[in-house]
Amino acid sequence: APTLLVVGGADHLVLDLNRDAQTRLRCENRLEVVPGATHLFEEPGTLERATELARDWFTDHMAPAHV
């Protein structure tokens, strides 16, 4: 399944882990780095940016529901 990885740019250990994970994925994927964000995205504006990235990914990759 298409996979989005979102990580804080100041979360160096997790960033390295996500880069490694990305190389192992055999599906469409993207790694998005939120500049200045630490592990919990507590810095002003960083959680909002992570949310925008996820929203855009799901908008592009999820089929609309059929009613």
Biopython code that builds the backbone (N, CA, C, O; Angstrom):
import numpy as np
from Bio.PDB.StructureBuilder import StructureBuilder

atoms = [
    (1, "ALA", "N", (0.844, -1.184, 0.000)),
    (1, "ALA", "CA", (0.000, 0.000, 0.000)),
    (1, "ALA", "C", (0.885, 1.241, 0.000)),
    (1, "ALA", "O", (1.967, 1.212, 0.586)),
    (2, "PRO", "N", (0.467, 2.309, -0.627)),
    (2, "PRO", "CA", (1.238, 3.546, -0.590)),
    (2, "PRO", "C", (1.501, 3.962, 0.856)),
    (2, "PRO", "O", (0.621, 3.867, 1.711)),
    (3, "THR", "N", (2.719, 4.422, 1.114)),
    (3, "THR", "CA", (3.124, 4.716, 2.485)),
    (3, "THR", "C", (3.724, 6.106, 2.579)),
    (3, "THR", "O", (4.607, 6.468, 1.800)),
    (4, "LEU", "N", (3.238, 6.880, 3.537)),
    (4, "LEU", "CA", (3.778, 8.202, 3.839)),
    (4, "LEU", "C", (4.484, 8.127, 5.181)),
    (4, "LEU", "O", (3.917, 7.658, 6.167)),
    (5, "LEU", "N", (5.720, 8.593, 5.210)),
    (5, "LEU", "CA", (6.485, 8.695, 6.445)),
    (5, "LEU", "C", (6.651, 10.178, 6.744)),
    (5, "LEU", "O", (7.135, 10.931, 5.900)),
    (6, "VAL", "N", (6.250, 10.602, 7.940)),
    (6, "VAL", "CA", (6.371, 12.002, 8.341)),
    (6, "VAL", "C", (7.222, 12.037, 9.600)),
    (6, "VAL", "O", (6.910, 11.369, 10.586)),
    (7, "VAL", "N", (8.287, 12.810, 9.568)),
    (7, "VAL", "CA", (9.212, 12.859, 10.696)),
    (7, "VAL", "C", (9.716, 14.283, 10.883)),
    (7, "VAL", "O", (9.830, 15.051, 9.928)),
    (8, "GLY", "N", (10.013, 14.612, 12.124)),
    (8, "GLY", "CA", (10.551, 15.926, 12.438)),
    (8, "GLY", "C", (12.011, 16.041, 12.033)),
    (8, "GLY", "O", (12.795, 15.113, 12.232)),
    (9, "GLY", "N", (12.364, 17.166, 11.474)),
    (9, "GLY", "CA", (13.732, 17.388, 11.032)),
    (9, "GLY", "C", (14.742, 17.432, 12.162)),
    (9, "GLY", "O", (15.928, 17.194, 11.935)),
    (10, "ALA", "N", (14.296, 17.734, 13.382)),
    (10, "ALA", "CA", (15.193, 17.772, 14.534)),
    (10, "ALA", "C", (15.187, 16.459, 15.312)),
    (10, "ALA", "O", (15.830, 16.353, 16.356)),
    (11, "ASP", "N", (14.474, 15.471, 14.814)),
    (11, "ASP", "CA", (14.404, 14.149, 15.452)),
    (11, "ASP", "C", (15.356, 13.224, 14.696)),
    (11, "ASP", "O", (14.924, 12.355, 13.939)),
    (12, "HIS", "N", (16.640, 13.420, 14.910)),
    (12, "HIS", "CA", (17.673, 12.808, 14.071)),
    (12, "HIS", "C", (17.649, 11.279, 14.091)),
    (12, "HIS", "O", (17.806, 10.651, 13.044)),
    (13, "LEU", "N", (17.458, 10.678, 15.250)),
    (13, "LEU", "CA", (17.433, 9.216, 15.320)),
    (13, "LEU", "C", (16.267, 8.655, 14.518)),
    (13, "LEU", "O", (16.441, 7.731, 13.724)),
    (14, "VAL", "N", (15.079, 9.215, 14.726)),
    (14, "VAL", "CA", (13.895, 8.721, 14.019)),
    (14, "VAL", "C", (13.992, 9.040, 12.530)),
    (14, "VAL", "O", (13.519, 8.262, 11.701)),
    (15, "LEU", "N", (14.587, 10.151, 12.189)),
    (15, "LEU", "CA", (14.784, 10.482, 10.773)),
    (15, "LEU", "C", (15.655, 9.419, 10.101)),
    (15, "LEU", "O", (15.346, 8.964, 8.999)),
    (16, "ASP", "N", (16.737, 9.030, 10.763)),
    (16, "ASP", "CA", (17.594, 7.976, 10.206)),
    (16, "ASP", "C", (16.841, 6.655, 10.073)),
    (16, "ASP", "O", (16.983, 5.957, 9.069)),
    (17, "LEU", "N", (16.041, 6.312, 11.080)),
    (17, "LEU", "CA", (15.257, 5.070, 11.026)),
    (17, "LEU", "C", (14.258, 5.102, 9.876)),
    (17, "LEU", "O", (14.062, 4.098, 9.190)),
    (18, "ASN", "N", (13.625, 6.255, 9.665)),
    (18, "ASN", "CA", (12.653, 6.375, 8.583)),
    (18, "ASN", "C", (13.324, 6.330, 7.218)),
    (18, "ASN", "O", (12.771, 5.764, 6.275)),
    (19, "ARG", "N", (14.493, 6.911, 7.105)),
    (19, "ARG", "CA", (15.229, 6.827, 5.838)),
    (19, "ARG", "C", (15.576, 5.377, 5.517)),
    (19, "ARG", "O", (15.469, 4.941, 4.371)),
    (20, "ASP", "N", (15.992, 4.638, 6.538)),
    (20, "ASP", "CA", (16.286, 3.222, 6.341)),
    (20, "ASP", "C", (15.026, 2.459, 5.955)),
    (20, "ASP", "O", (15.047, 1.646, 5.032)),
    (21, "ALA", "N", (13.940, 2.718, 6.653)),
    (21, "ALA", "CA", (12.673, 2.042, 6.344)),
    (21, "ALA", "C", (12.239, 2.340, 4.915)),
    (21, "ALA", "O", (11.756, 1.450, 4.215)),
    (22, "GLN", "N", (12.405, 3.574, 4.482)),
    (22, "GLN", "CA", (11.995, 3.950, 3.135)),
    (22, "GLN", "C", (12.743, 3.147, 2.076)),
    (22, "GLN", "O", (12.161, 2.771, 1.059)),
    (23, "THR", "N", (14.012, 2.884, 2.302)),
    (23, "THR", "CA", (14.780, 2.116, 1.315)),
    (23, "THR", "C", (14.295, 0.675, 1.214)),
    (23, "THR", "O", (14.523, 0.012, 0.203)),
    (24, "ARG", "N", (13.632, 0.190, 2.252)),
    (24, "ARG", "CA", (13.160, -1.195, 2.275)),
    (24, "ARG", "C", (11.744, -1.351, 1.720)),
    (24, "ARG", "O", (11.317, -2.460, 1.399)),
    (25, "LEU", "N", (11.038, -0.265, 1.610)),
    (25, "LEU", "CA", (9.664, -0.341, 1.107)),
    (25, "LEU", "C", (9.662, -0.695, -0.374)),
    (25, "LEU", "O", (10.491, -0.201, -1.138)),
    (26, "ARG", "N", (8.747, -1.536, -0.767)),
    (26, "ARG", "CA", (8.620, -1.942, -2.164)),
    (26, "ARG", "C", (7.291, -1.462, -2.737)),
    (26, "ARG", "O", (6.681, -2.120, -3.579)),
    (27, "CYS", "N", (6.871, -0.322, -2.266)),
    (27, "CYS", "CA", (5.620, 0.270, -2.723)),
    (27, "CYS", "C", (5.872, 1.764, -2.918)),
    (27, "CYS", "O", (6.926, 2.288, -2.559)),
    (28, "GLU", "N", (4.888, 2.426, -3.490)),
    (28, "GLU", "CA", (4.980, 3.879, -3.598)),
    (28, "GLU", "C", (5.131, 4.438, -2.194)),
    (28, "GLU", "O", (4.408, 4.045, -1.279)),
    (29, "ASN", "N", (6.068, 5.352, -2.029)),
    (29, "ASN", "CA", (6.272, 5.930, -0.697)),
    (29, "ASN", "C", (6.879, 7.312, -0.816)),
    (29, "ASN", "O", (7.426, 7.704, -1.848)),
    (30, "ARG", "N", (6.759, 8.028, 0.281)),
    (30, "ARG", "CA", (7.367, 9.360, 0.352)),
    (30, "ARG", "C", (7.751, 9.619, 1.801)),
    (30, "ARG", "O", (7.007, 9.286, 2.723)),
    (31, "LEU", "N", (8.905, 10.208, 1.987)),
    (31, "LEU", "CA", (9.363, 10.644, 3.296)),
    (31, "LEU", "C", (9.264, 12.157, 3.326)),
    (31, "LEU", "O", (9.898, 12.845, 2.525)),
    (32, "GLU", "N", (8.474, 12.671, 4.245)),
    (32, "GLU", "CA", (8.334, 14.118, 4.415)),
    (32, "GLU", "C", (8.992, 14.506, 5.733)),
    (32, "GLU", "O", (8.712, 13.913, 6.775)),
    (33, "VAL", "N", (9.856, 15.493, 5.681)),
    (33, "VAL", "CA", (10.556, 15.984, 6.862)),
    (33, "VAL", "C", (10.001, 17.362, 7.202)),
    (33, "VAL", "O", (10.009, 18.270, 6.371)),
    (34, "VAL", "N", (9.522, 17.503, 8.429)),
    (34, "VAL", "CA", (8.992, 18.784, 8.893)),
    (34, "VAL", "C", (10.149, 19.535, 9.562)),
    (34, "VAL", "O", (10.601, 19.142, 10.638)),
    (35, "PRO", "N", (10.628, 20.608, 8.932)),
    (35, "PRO", "CA", (11.782, 21.328, 9.469)),
    (35, "PRO", "C", (11.535, 21.831, 10.893)),
    (35, "PRO", "O", (10.468, 22.363, 11.202)),
    (36, "GLY", "N", (12.540, 21.652, 11.751)),
    (36, "GLY", "CA", (12.480, 22.175, 13.107)),
    (36, "GLY", "C", (11.647, 21.369, 14.080)),
    (36, "GLY", "O", (11.613, 21.692, 15.267)),
    (37, "ALA", "N", (10.980, 20.340, 13.618)),
    (37, "ALA", "CA", (10.109, 19.553, 14.494)),
    (37, "ALA", "C", (10.911, 18.486, 15.229)),
    (37, "ALA", "O", (11.808, 17.860, 14.666)),
    (38, "THR", "N", (10.566, 18.295, 16.499)),
    (38, "THR", "CA", (11.124, 17.195, 17.268)),
    (38, "THR", "C", (10.130, 16.039, 17.239)),
    (38, "THR", "O", (9.168, 16.061, 16.472)),
    (39, "HIS", "N", (10.364, 15.034, 18.075)),
    (39, "HIS", "CA", (9.615, 13.781, 17.995)),
    (39, "HIS", "C", (8.099, 13.949, 18.095)),
    (39, "HIS", "O", (7.362, 13.275, 17.376)),
    (40, "LEU", "N", (7.625, 14.825, 18.965)),
    (40, "LEU", "CA", (6.179, 14.971, 19.180)),
    (40, "LEU", "C", (5.575, 16.163, 18.443)),
    (40, "LEU", "O", (4.409, 16.495, 18.661)),
    (41, "PHE", "N", (6.344, 16.805, 17.581)),
    (41, "PHE", "CA", (5.844, 17.952, 16.800)),
    (41, "PHE", "C", (5.236, 19.019, 17.721)),
    (41, "PHE", "O", (4.152, 19.537, 17.456)),
    (42, "GLU", "N", (5.950, 19.335, 18.801)),
    (42, "GLU", "CA", (5.442, 20.304, 19.777)),
    (42, "GLU", "C", (5.789, 21.750, 19.430)),
    (42, "GLU", "O", (5.240, 22.675, 20.028)),
    (43, "GLU", "N", (6.668, 21.950, 18.501)),
    (43, "GLU", "CA", (7.078, 23.301, 18.137)),
    (43, "GLU", "C", (5.956, 23.988, 17.353)),
    (43, "GLU", "O", (5.225, 23.332, 16.610)),
    (44, "PRO", "N", (5.821, 25.300, 17.519)),
    (44, "PRO", "CA", (4.730, 26.021, 16.856)),
    (44, "PRO", "C", (4.679, 25.749, 15.353)),
    (44, "PRO", "O", (5.671, 25.907, 14.641)),
    (45, "GLY", "N", (3.509, 25.342, 14.896)),
    (45, "GLY", "CA", (3.256, 25.143, 13.478)),
    (45, "GLY", "C", (3.659, 23.783, 12.929)),
    (45, "GLY", "O", (3.264, 23.430, 11.818)),
    (46, "THR", "N", (4.435, 23.013, 13.683)),
    (46, "THR", "CA", (4.933, 21.753, 13.127)),
    (46, "THR", "C", (3.862, 20.669, 13.073)),
    (46, "THR", "O", (3.806, 19.909, 12.106)),
    (47, "LEU", "N", (3.022, 20.585, 14.081)),
    (47, "LEU", "CA", (1.953, 19.585, 14.046)),
    (47, "LEU", "C", (0.963, 19.911, 12.937)),
    (47, "LEU", "O", (0.463, 19.012, 12.260)),
    (48, "GLU", "N", (0.681, 21.184, 12.753)),
    (48, "GLU", "CA", (-0.206, 21.598, 11.673)),
    (48, "GLU", "C", (0.383, 21.214, 10.317)),
    (48, "GLU", "O", (-0.342, 20.774, 9.425)),
    (49, "ARG", "N", (1.691, 21.381, 10.164)),
    (49, "ARG", "CA", (2.339, 21.012, 8.900)),
    (49, "ARG", "C", (2.264, 19.506, 8.667)),
    (49, "ARG", "O", (1.989, 19.063, 7.552)),
    (50, "ALA", "N", (2.506, 18.718, 9.712)),
    (50, "ALA", "CA", (2.402, 17.262, 9.584)),
    (50, "ALA", "C", (0.982, 16.867, 9.197)),
    (50, "ALA", "O", (0.785, 15.956, 8.392)),
    (51, "THR", "N", (0.000, 17.544, 9.765)),
    (51, "THR", "CA", (-1.402, 17.272, 9.446)),
    (51, "THR", "C", (-1.695, 17.595, 7.985)),
    (51, "THR", "O", (-2.378, 16.830, 7.304)),
    (52, "GLU", "N", (-1.188, 18.714, 7.505)),
    (52, "GLU", "CA", (-1.385, 19.086, 6.097)),
    (52, "GLU", "C", (-0.774, 18.042, 5.159)),
    (52, "GLU", "O", (-1.379, 17.671, 4.153)),
    (53, "LEU", "N", (0.413, 17.578, 5.492)),
    (53, "LEU", "CA", (1.072, 16.568, 4.657)),
    (53, "LEU", "C", (0.248, 15.285, 4.604)),
    (53, "LEU", "O", (0.081, 14.694, 3.538)),
    (54, "ALA", "N", (-0.265, 14.857, 5.755)),
    (54, "ALA", "CA", (-1.091, 13.645, 5.800)),
    (54, "ALA", "C", (-2.388, 13.850, 5.030)),
    (54, "ALA", "O", (-2.807, 12.976, 4.270)),
    (55, "ARG", "N", (-3.021, 14.998, 5.224)),
    (55, "ARG", "CA", (-4.267, 15.288, 4.505)),
    (55, "ARG", "C", (-4.056, 15.221, 3.002)),
    (55, "ARG", "O", (-4.844, 14.599, 2.289)),
    (56, "ASP", "N", (-3.003, 15.854, 2.521)),
    (56, "ASP", "CA", (-2.734, 15.869, 1.083)),
    (56, "ASP", "C", (-2.438, 14.462, 0.559)),
    (56, "ASP", "O", (-2.888, 14.097, -0.527)),
    (57, "TRP", "N", (-1.687, 13.679, 1.323)),
    (57, "TRP", "CA", (-1.368, 12.304, 0.913)),
    (57, "TRP", "C", (-2.645, 11.482, 0.788)),
    (57, "TRP", "O", (-2.863, 10.810, -0.220)),
    (58, "PHE", "N", (-3.491, 11.540, 1.823)),
    (58, "PHE", "CA", (-4.718, 10.743, 1.785)),
    (58, "PHE", "C", (-5.678, 11.234, 0.706)),
    (58, "PHE", "O", (-6.379, 10.430, 0.091)),
    (59, "THR", "N", (-5.715, 12.526, 0.474)),
    (59, "THR", "CA", (-6.557, 13.059, -0.599)),
    (59, "THR", "C", (-6.112, 12.499, -1.948)),
    (59, "THR", "O", (-6.944, 12.181, -2.798)),
    (60, "ASP", "N", (-4.817, 12.382, -2.139)),
    (60, "ASP", "CA", (-4.279, 11.870, -3.405)),
    (60, "ASP", "C", (-4.363, 10.353, -3.539)),
    (60, "ASP", "O", (-4.399, 9.840, -4.658)),
    (61, "HIS", "N", (-4.395, 9.627, -2.429)),
    (61, "HIS", "CA", (-4.251, 8.173, -2.485)),
    (61, "HIS", "C", (-5.470, 7.367, -2.059)),
    (61, "HIS", "O", (-5.483, 6.148, -2.230)),
    (62, "MET", "N", (-6.467, 7.997, -1.525)),
    (62, "MET", "CA", (-7.654, 7.256, -1.090)),
    (62, "MET", "C", (-8.768, 7.436, -2.116)),
    (62, "MET", "O", (-9.039, 8.548, -2.569)),
    (63, "ALA", "N", (-9.393, 6.350, -2.468)),
    (63, "ALA", "CA", (-10.528, 6.415, -3.395)),
    (63, "ALA", "C", (-11.734, 6.976, -2.659)),
    (63, "ALA", "O", (-11.915, 6.698, -1.473)),
    (64, "PRO", "N", (-12.561, 7.759, -3.339)),
    (64, "PRO", "CA", (-13.772, 8.269, -2.688)),
    (64, "PRO", "C", (-14.704, 7.116, -2.331)),
    (64, "PRO", "O", (-14.749, 6.092, -3.014)),
    (65, "ALA", "N", (-15.436, 7.308, -1.258)),
    (65, "ALA", "CA", (-16.398, 6.290, -0.825)),
    (65, "ALA", "C", (-17.564, 6.240, -1.798)),
    (65, "ALA", "O", (-18.020, 7.272, -2.291)),
    (66, "HIS", "N", (-18.034, 5.051, -2.064)),
    (66, "HIS", "CA", (-19.211, 4.867, -2.914)),
    (66, "HIS", "C", (-20.398, 4.581, -2.016)),
    (66, "HIS", "O", (-20.381, 3.639, -1.223)),
    (67, "VAL", "N", (-21.420, 5.397, -2.146)),
    (67, "VAL", "CA", (-22.608, 5.244, -1.299)),
    (67, "VAL", "C", (-23.679, 4.498, -2.045)),
    (67, "VAL", "O", (-24.760, 4.266, -1.504)),
]
sb = StructureBuilder()
sb.init_structure("model")
sb.init_model(0)
sb.init_chain("A")
sb.init_seg("    ")
for serial, (resi, resn, name, xyz) in enumerate(atoms, 1):
    if name == "N":
        sb.init_residue(resn, " ", resi, " ")
    sb.init_atom(name, np.array(xyz, "f"), 0.0, 1.0, " ", f" {name:<3s}", serial, name[0])
structure = sb.get_structure()
